Amino acid sequence: MGRLDYAESTRGDTDSLAQSPKPRTTYEGEARPQFSAHVFLHSPGMAKTIVQYERGATIFTQGDACEDVMYIQTGGVKLTVQSKSGREAVVAMLGPGDFFGEGCLAGQPLRRSSAVAVTPSAILLVGKATMLRLLRQQHAMSDRFIAHMLSRNIRIEEDLIDQLFNSSEKRLARTLLLLARYGGESPMQIVPTISQATLADMIGTTRSRVNVFLTKFKRLRFIEYTAERQMKINASLLSVVLHE
């Protein structure tokens, strides 16, 4: 499996990025429309490349040149890091609306992780220079991106605390709820297809232990499986995370 043909490639006149739509008058009592990074990044004149990836395709590899910021339009992405001894660890599972590869903005020359599509995915690539111009000139976009980075840092801290103090069972429950985006604006319930081995890597345990916990969660109806063998996460799984 590999990267498919470009669905769209429009690296045009990036000066047009400075031309924002005229602001619309907001009357008293009228709700101001929320900024949408998705709509903005797909606006006319936005220099971008959209690439389609099959499930299992490599988006970039640890050590590749770091030149673009990426935005997940549809699908899901797994980020992994590999030690010099060859040991691999899953550091993040991302979904629609997430940015990744932003290290180039801080002068990072090489990718420090690898990215693989876990489902068929459409990834929007924004060049470093274009993204920096966006962040300088478009305050709404800058606010959205900063909020994303702060959220990512909070998630990393929570993951560390989770690894240090919580049981494997609770770590698995939390991971499944994060994959289903519980607590976010648009929880999914049905999570992307993910192997037990990957889940084991994410929470620092063995595949056999993950199988035991998933069997227990299914028996207690915290999770269900669809006819397509996809996993449905029920809100009742929160009881595992909240239980002391």
Beta strands, then each sheet from edge to edge (+ up, - down):
strand 1: 3-10
strand 2: 48-53
strand 3: 58-60
strand 4: 68-74
strand 5: 77-82
strand 6: 88-94
strand 7: 99-100
strand 8: 114-117
strand 9: 121-127
strand 10: 190-191
strand 11: 223-225
strand 12: 231-233
sheet 1: 1+ 2- 9+ 4- 7+
sheet 2: 3+ 8- 5+ 6-
sheet 3: 10+ 12- 11+
end
